[in-house]
Amino acid sequence: MRYVLPTVAILLGGTAAQAQTPPSAAELARYEGLHRAAHDGDQATIRRLAGAGADLDARDRAGRTPAHVAAFASEDGALEALAEAGADMNALENRVYDVLTIAAVANDPELVSLAMELGNRPDLVTSVYDGTALIAAAHLGHHEVVRRLIAGGAPLDHINNLGWTALMEAVVLGDGGPDHVATVRALVEAGADVAIPDRDGVTPAQHAEARGYDAIAEIIRSAPQD
């Protein structure tokens, strides 16, 4: 039997990760204060402005705080300076993304680990799909990020509003290649529930088999069963 995803799900596969929007050139040109310092990685200015009472969680027009801007710019030092000054590491911008999910989508393992060390919760519900950083990383096959999120305590079996877990996304939105194979292996070895189906009752293993993802199907089929 061939299992076919609903058309809406297929379309979402091409847009979900793209929902994140880094600051545009025009927005960057307007930045000043902490937003400018965060983008530039200017830790000294961050500390000076924070000491002078600047709003550490000020928002730009897209709801991005300086911490979000630092994450989009991969400025680890700026993020550390903001956190040390008391910035909210769990703030969500207008598209409902936090620093951790931004780092996960960018495939930045070091920033992922740093964000969690600075207090960004790996169980935070993010994106318009009510997902998590782990689901976002699994969708994209960012297996090293997936491993770090698992080690940090990310919930393995969170179900988003599409009805999918991280494991399901790695299968139905993945390409079956080495990165997604490694992602599925990391999730299964960590104890992800391989039996959770989608809303149509189709399991991750069945989806993998229907797509010809033999390596992924074998990993899932070989998972210990309760």
N, C-alpha and C positions, 0 to 999 in steps of 0.2 A: 504493500500500500504506500502511495506517495502522499506525504503530508505537505500541504501548501499553506503558507502564512497568509493571513488576510492582507489585502493590498495596502491598507493603512500602515501595517507593521513594516512592510517592505519599504515604503516611502520614508518612514521614520528612521530607518537604518541609515539613510543618507543625510539626515538632517540633525539627528540628536546631538552628536558631538559638536556640530557647527553652531549650536545655539549660544555657545560662549562667544562674547564679543570683546576683544581687547580694545583699548583706547585707539581711536583713529588718529591720523596725523593732525587733523584739525583739533581734536580734543587735546592731544598732547601739547599743541601750541598754546592752548588756553590755560594749561595747568600752571599753578603757582603754589607756593607754600609746601605743605606736606605731600600733596600729590606729585608735584614736580620733583621733590627730593626723593620720594619713593621710586619714581620711574628712573631717576638718575643714579640711584644707589648711594645717595649722599647721606651717609649715616650721621655725620657731624651736624648737618643742618636739621635732620630729624630730631636729634637730641636737643639741639638749641631751641627749636620751635616747640617741642614737647615741654621743655623746661619753662618756656614763656607762656604756657597755657593753651597752646593751639589745640583745636578739636581733633583728636587722634582718629576719630571715626567719621570725619566729614565726608559727605557724598558728592560725587560729580553728577552729571545729568543722567547717567546710567545707573546711579546708585552705587558706584564703586567707591570703596574706602581707599585710603592710601595703601592698606595691606593688600587689597585686590590688585592695585596697580603694581606693587612690588612683585606680586606673584606672576602677573602677566609678563613683567620684564625680567623674570628669573633673577631678581636681585635679593639673594638670600640674606646678605648683611643688612639691607634696608628692612627686611621683614623682621629680623632679630631685633633691630633697634626699635621698631614700632611696638613689638610685643613687650620688650623690656620697659617701654614707656607706659604700657597699659592699654594698647589698642586691642579691640575685640577681634580675636582670632577666629571667631565663629560667625562673623557677620556675613549676611547674604546680600548680593547685589540684586539689581532689578530682575535678572533672569534666574535668580535663585541659586547662584553658585557661590561657593566659599573658596577660600585660598586652597584648601586641600584638593577639591575637585578640579580647580584650574590647573594645579600642578599635575594631577593624575592625567588629565586630558593632554597636557603638554609632554607627557612621558618624561617627567623630571623626577627620578627617584630620590635624589638628594633633597629636593625641595619638599617632596612628600614626607620624608622622614622628619625634616626640620619643622614643617608645619605641625605635625603631631607632637613633637617635642615641645613646641611653643603653646600647645593647648588646643589646637584645632581637632575637634572630635571626629573620629572616623565613622561614627554612627549617625552623623548629621544627615538629615534628609535634604537633598539638594535637587535642583533643576525642576523644570515644569513637569517632569515625569516622576516626581517624588522618588528619585533614586538615591544613590550614594556614590561617593568617590570610587568605591570598589566596582560598582556596576559600570560606571563610566570607563574605568580602566579595562575591565574585562571585555566590554564591547569593542574596544580598540585593539585588544591583544597586547596591552602593555604589561607583560608578564612580570617584569621586575617590580614595577609599581604595585601590581597585584600582590606579590609576595610581601612587600613592605607593609601594605595596608592590612593584610592578614596578620602579620606579626604585631601590628599596632592595635589589633582588636576589632577590626572592621567586621560588621555583621555579615556572615557568609550567605544567609538565606533571606535577606530583605527582599520583598517583592514590590516592585514599583507599580505605577498606575497603568502600565501596559500588561501587568500580570506576569512579569518576568523577573527572575533572579539574576545574579551576576553570571552564574553558570549558563542559564538560558540565553542571555545576551551574547556570551562568548560563542555560542553555537549559531544562533539564528542571525546575528548581525556580524559574525566573523566570516573569514574567507577560508577557513579550514587549513590554513597554512601553519608554518612552524611557530609563529608568535601566538596564534590562538590555541594551538596544541599545547604549548607550554603554559598558557593561561589556564586552560581546562585542567591540566595536570596539577597545577598549584592549588586550584580550588578543590579538586577531588581529594588530593592528599591532605588538605587541611580539614576535610570533613564536610564539605558542602553537601547538602541533601540532593542527591541525583534523581530522586523520585518526584520532585515538585514539578507538576506539568504546567503548561500554559492554560489559558482560559478555555481552550478547546480540548483539554485533556491529553495533549501530546507532550511526551516527556523529552528532556534534552537528548537522550540516546536516540529516540525515534526521529527527532529533527536531524541529528547528525547522520544517521543512516540514510534518510531521505535525500540528503544533500551529497552523499558520497564521501563524507568526512570519516573515512574508516578509522584513522588513528584516534580521532576524538571519540568516536563511538566505542572503540575498544577500551579506552581509558575509563569512560563512564560505566560501561558494562562490567568492568573489572573492579569497580568500587565495592568495598565491603557493604553488605546489606544487613540491616538490623533484623 
